[in-house]
């Protein structure tokens, strides 16, 4: 019997997966509540496949001790919690849902940009407190920026950044980007300019992050880069929390080095109450806008993601090669 270990939400699997079409001889083992490697190995160490939440760790210990394992599949785009080196050594495929939610993440990035520029959270609270006219007057005098008159810098230029640029163009925004390699065709198509990351930070009104987590990108946005940003600039992160040195961002917000940040992700997740970003002083509270890591989690996106996961598991079970392999096999 084929065993599939699900290290993700049972409710999500039931809602977004087409379970009646899964072969009858497949046993689904829901391991969402299994917290340690030892618990997992005891409950389902003979599993053939792992279907894992993008933020759920799949360690070398699991990979080395699950002798039947053939495929580890991330539920989402991210796979930095999976030990891809250990999996490659064992000949185990690691796959993700590459680009499946690019459009919805791009939408969310635009949402955070607009919400910060229009001071949406602060304005909402002032209206609720009976201070609508005060808010309106002070916001006008302080100056409300427009996305169309803003210079937006995209850090990284994969599928999500490209979709973000497509959505920025109708607003009239000036768009620049930094990437390891230039995208000449996209520059022509979208009217973008290429800048070094240092110049991007210096020149842009909004910096939006669109990078995976790697040793090179971890902590990329640090004190040095925040220090050269405009005091009126905003930082947007719909990628991964590890890209930002959170203590440096806290200092930049408190010292008014930048105007604010819109964050869909932090580090670590699940977010703990002692995270420095959750403990800003009262004077800085409206400079941060959070969303609960939902940029890529719309209903259509999850339906597509789950369809791909099960198709890849079926492919491997039939001796075929899956799509979206990320560990070089």
C-alpha positions as CSV (number, residue, x, y, z in Angstrom):
1,X,0.0,0.0,0.0
2,X,1.3,3.5,-0.9
3,X,1.5,5.8,2.1
4,X,1.3,9.6,1.8
5,X,2.4,11.6,4.9
6,X,0.6,15.0,5.1
7,X,2.5,17.4,7.2
8,X,0.0,20.2,6.5
9,X,-3.5,21.2,7.6
10,X,-6.0,18.3,7.3
11,X,-8.7,20.9,6.8
12,X,-6.9,22.4,3.9
13,X,-6.4,19.0,2.3
14,X,-10.0,18.2,2.7
15,X,-11.1,21.5,1.3
16,X,-8.8,21.9,-1.6
17,X,-7.8,18.4,-2.7
18,X,-9.9,16.2,-4.9
19,X,-9.8,13.3,-2.4
20,X,-12.3,11.0,-4.2
21,X,-10.0,10.7,-7.1
22,X,-7.0,9.6,-5.1
23,X,-6.4,5.8,-5.7
24,X,-8.1,3.5,-3.2
25,X,-4.9,1.8,-2.3
26,X,-3.2,5.0,-1.1
27,X,-3.2,5.5,2.7
28,X,-3.3,9.2,3.7
29,X,-1.5,9.8,7.1
30,X,-2.3,13.2,8.6
31,X,0.7,14.2,10.6
32,X,-0.1,17.9,11.3
33,X,-0.1,17.2,15.1
34,X,3.2,15.3,15.0
35,X,5.7,17.8,16.4
36,X,9.1,15.9,16.4
37,X,11.0,13.7,14.0
38,X,10.8,10.8,16.5
39,X,6.9,11.1,16.5
40,X,6.8,11.2,12.8
41,X,9.1,8.2,12.3
42,X,7.1,6.2,14.9
43,X,3.8,7.0,13.3
44,X,4.7,6.7,9.6
45,X,8.3,6.0,9.0
46,X,7.4,3.8,6.0
47,X,5.7,6.6,4.0
48,X,6.4,6.8,0.3
49,X,5.6,10.5,-0.1
50,X,5.6,13.7,2.0
51,X,3.2,16.5,1.3
52,X,4.4,19.4,3.5
53,X,3.3,22.9,4.4
54,X,5.8,25.3,3.0
55,X,6.9,26.4,6.5
56,X,7.1,22.8,7.9
57,X,10.6,21.4,8.4
58,X,11.6,18.2,6.7
59,X,14.9,17.3,8.2
60,X,17.9,15.2,7.2
61,X,16.9,12.9,10.1
62,X,13.5,12.2,8.5
63,X,15.0,11.8,5.0
64,X,17.7,9.4,6.2
65,X,15.3,7.2,8.1
66,X,12.4,7.0,5.8
67,X,13.6,4.2,3.6
68,X,10.6,4.2,1.2
69,X,10.6,7.9,0.6
70,X,10.5,8.9,-3.1
71,X,9.2,12.5,-3.2
72,X,8.9,15.5,-0.8
73,X,6.5,18.1,-2.1
74,X,6.0,21.6,-0.7
75,X,2.4,22.7,-0.6
76,X,3.5,26.2,-1.7
77,X,6.4,27.9,-3.5
78,X,8.8,27.9,-0.6
79,X,11.0,24.9,0.1
80,X,13.8,26.3,2.3
81,X,12.6,24.2,5.3
82,X,13.3,21.0,3.4
83,X,16.8,19.6,3.5
84,X,17.2,19.4,-0.3
85,X,20.9,18.3,-0.1
86,X,20.0,15.2,2.0
87,X,17.1,14.4,-0.4
88,X,19.4,14.7,-3.4
89,X,21.9,12.4,-1.8
90,X,19.2,9.8,-1.3
91,X,17.7,10.3,-4.8
92,X,14.5,11.7,-3.5
93,X,12.7,14.3,-5.5
94,X,11.9,17.6,-3.9
95,X,9.2,19.6,-5.7
96,X,7.4,22.9,-5.2
97,X,4.5,24.8,-6.7
98,X,6.7,27.2,-8.7
99,X,4.9,30.3,-9.9
100,X,1.4,28.9,-9.1
101,X,0.5,31.9,-7.0
102,X,2.5,34.7,-8.7
103,X,-0.5,36.8,-9.6
104,X,-2.2,36.7,-6.2
105,X,1.1,37.5,-4.4
106,X,1.6,40.5,-6.8
107,X,-1.9,41.7,-6.0
108,X,-1.1,41.5,-2.3
109,X,2.2,43.5,-2.8
110,X,0.2,46.3,-4.4
111,X,-2.3,46.2,-1.6
112,X,0.4,46.7,1.0
113,X,1.9,49.6,-1.0
114,X,-1.4,51.4,-1.3
115,X,-2.4,50.8,2.3
116,X,0.9,52.2,3.6
117,X,0.8,55.3,1.3
118,X,-2.8,56.1,2.3
119,X,-2.1,55.3,6.0
120,X,-5.1,52.9,6.0
121,X,-4.6,51.4,9.4
122,X,-4.0,54.7,11.2
123,X,-6.9,56.3,9.4
124,X,-9.3,53.4,10.2
125,X,-8.5,53.7,13.9
126,X,-8.9,57.5,14.0
127,X,-12.3,57.3,12.3
128,X,-13.4,54.6,14.8
129,X,-12.3,57.0,17.6
130,X,-14.4,59.8,16.2
131,X,-11.4,61.7,14.7
132,X,-12.3,61.5,11.0
133,X,-11.9,65.2,10.3
134,X,-8.7,65.4,12.3
135,X,-7.3,62.5,10.4
136,X,-8.3,64.0,7.0
137,X,-6.8,67.3,7.8
138,X,-3.5,66.0,9.1
139,X,-3.1,63.5,6.3
140,X,-3.6,66.2,3.7
141,X,-1.1,68.5,5.3
142,X,1.4,65.8,5.8
143,X,1.1,64.9,2.1
144,X,-0.4,61.7,0.7
145,X,1.7,60.1,-2.0
146,X,0.3,58.3,-5.1
147,X,1.5,55.0,-6.4
148,X,1.5,56.6,-9.9
149,X,4.1,59.1,-8.9
150,X,6.3,56.7,-7.0
151,X,9.5,55.0,-8.0
152,X,9.1,51.3,-7.1
153,X,12.2,49.0,-6.8
154,X,11.8,45.3,-7.2
155,X,14.4,43.2,-5.5
156,X,14.6,40.0,-7.5
157,X,12.8,39.4,-10.8
158,X,11.1,36.1,-10.9
159,X,7.5,35.4,-11.8
160,X,6.0,37.2,-8.8
161,X,8.1,40.4,-9.4
162,X,7.1,40.3,-13.1
163,X,3.4,40.1,-12.2
164,X,3.9,43.0,-9.7
165,X,5.6,45.1,-12.4
166,X,2.7,44.4,-14.8
167,X,0.2,45.7,-12.2
168,X,2.3,48.7,-11.4
169,X,2.6,49.8,-15.0
170,X,-1.1,50.9,-15.4
171,X,-0.7,53.1,-12.2
172,X,2.1,55.0,-14.0
173,X,4.8,54.1,-11.5
174,X,8.4,54.3,-12.5
175,X,9.8,50.8,-12.1
176,X,13.3,49.6,-11.5
177,X,14.7,46.3,-10.5
178,X,17.7,44.4,-9.2
179,X,18.4,40.8,-10.1
180,X,21.5,38.5,-10.4
181,X,21.0,38.7,-14.2
182,X,19.4,41.4,-16.3
183,X,16.0,40.7,-18.0
184,X,16.4,42.8,-21.1
185,X,13.2,41.7,-22.8
186,X,11.2,42.4,-19.6
187,X,12.9,45.8,-19.4
188,X,11.6,46.7,-22.9
189,X,8.2,45.2,-22.3
190,X,7.6,46.9,-18.9
191,X,9.7,50.0,-19.3
192,X,11.9,49.1,-16.4
193,X,15.4,50.2,-15.6
194,X,18.1,48.0,-14.0
195,X,19.9,49.3,-10.9
196,X,22.3,47.8,-8.4
197,X,20.6,47.0,-5.1
198,X,22.4,49.9,-3.5
199,X,21.1,52.4,-6.0
200,X,17.7,50.8,-5.8
201,X,17.6,51.4,-2.1
202,X,18.8,55.0,-2.6
203,X,16.5,56.0,-5.4
204,X,13.2,54.3,-4.8
205,X,10.1,55.3,-2.9
206,X,9.1,51.7,-2.4
207,X,11.3,48.6,-2.1
208,X,9.5,45.3,-2.7
209,X,11.2,42.0,-2.0
210,X,10.7,39.0,-4.4
211,X,13.5,36.6,-3.6
212,X,13.8,33.0,-2.3
213,X,15.7,32.3,0.9
214,X,19.3,31.2,0.2
215,X,22.5,31.7,2.1
216,X,23.2,34.7,-0.1
217,X,19.8,36.4,0.4
218,X,19.3,35.7,4.1
219,X,19.6,39.1,5.9
220,X,20.0,40.9,2.6
221,X,18.0,44.0,3.9
222,X,20.2,45.1,6.8
223,X,21.2,48.3,8.5
224,X,23.4,49.4,5.7
225,X,20.7,49.2,3.0
226,X,18.0,50.6,5.3
227,X,20.3,53.5,6.1
228,X,20.5,54.7,2.5
229,X,16.7,54.5,1.8
230,X,14.7,57.7,1.7
231,X,13.1,58.7,5.0
232,X,9.8,58.7,3.1
233,X,10.3,55.2,1.6
234,X,8.4,52.0,2.4
235,X,9.6,48.4,2.5
236,X,7.3,45.6,1.3
237,X,8.0,41.9,2.0
238,X,5.7,39.3,0.5
239,X,8.6,36.9,0.1
240,X,10.2,35.5,3.2
241,X,10.9,37.0,6.6
242,X,14.5,35.8,6.6
243,X,15.4,38.3,3.9
244,X,15.2,41.1,6.4
245,X,17.3,41.6,9.6
246,X,14.3,42.3,11.8
247,X,16.3,44.1,14.5
248,X,17.7,46.5,11.9
249,X,14.2,47.2,10.5
250,X,12.9,48.0,14.0
251,X,15.8,50.5,14.5
252,X,15.2,52.0,11.1
253,X,11.5,52.6,11.9
254,X,12.1,54.0,15.4
255,X,14.9,56.3,14.1
256,X,12.7,57.4,11.2
257,X,15.2,56.2,8.6
258,X,12.3,54.9,6.6
259,X,8.5,55.7,6.7
260,X,7.1,52.3,7.1
261,X,7.0,48.6,6.1
262,X,4.3,46.2,4.9
263,X,5.1,42.6,5.9
264,X,3.3,39.5,4.9
265,X,6.1,37.3,6.4
266,X,8.3,37.4,9.4
267,X,10.9,35.1,11.0
268,X,10.5,32.7,12.5
269,X,7.0,31.4,11.7
270,X,4.7,30.8,13.5
271,X,5.4,34.3,14.8
272,X,6.1,34.5,18.5
273,X,5.0,37.3,20.8
274,X,8.7,38.3,21.5
275,X,9.4,39.1,17.9
276,X,10.9,42.6,17.9
277,X,8.6,43.7,15.1
278,X,5.6,43.1,17.4
279,X,7.1,45.3,20.2
280,X,7.6,48.7,18.6
281,X,6.9,51.6,20.9
282,X,3.5,53.3,20.6
283,X,4.9,56.2,18.5
284,X,5.9,53.8,15.7
285,X,2.9,51.4,15.8
286,X,1.3,52.7,12.5
287,X,4.6,52.5,10.6
288,X,4.1,48.7,10.4
289,X,1.4,46.9,8.5
290,X,1.1,43.2,8.9
291,X,-0.8,40.5,7.1
292,X,-0.7,36.8,8.2
293,X,1.3,35.3,5.4
294,X,-1.7,35.1,3.1
295,X,-0.4,36.8,-0.1
296,X,-0.4,33.5,-2.0
297,X,-3.2,31.7,-0.3
298,X,-6.3,32.5,-2.3
299,X,-8.8,29.7,-3.0
300,X,-7.9,29.4,-6.7
301,X,-4.2,29.3,-5.8
302,X,-4.7,26.5,-3.3
303,X,-6.8,24.5,-5.7
304,X,-4.0,24.7,-8.3
305,X,-1.3,23.9,-5.7
306,X,-3.0,20.8,-4.4
307,X,-3.8,19.6,-8.0
308,X,-0.1,19.8,-8.8
309,X,1.0,18.0,-5.6
310,X,-1.3,15.0,-6.3
311,X,-0.4,15.0,-10.0
312,X,3.3,14.8,-9.1
313,X,2.8,12.1,-6.5
314,X,0.8,10.1,-9.1
315,X,3.5,10.6,-11.7
316,X,6.3,9.3,-9.4
317,X,4.2,6.3,-8.4
318,X,3.9,5.5,-12.1
319,X,7.6,5.8,-12.6
320,X,7.4,9.1,-14.4
321,X,9.4,12.3,-13.7
322,X,7.5,15.0,-11.7
323,X,7.5,18.7,-12.6
324,X,9.0,21.6,-10.5
325,X,12.0,19.7,-9.2
326,X,14.1,22.0,-7.0
327,X,16.9,19.7,-5.8
328,X,18.7,19.0,-9.0
329,X,17.6,15.4,-9.7
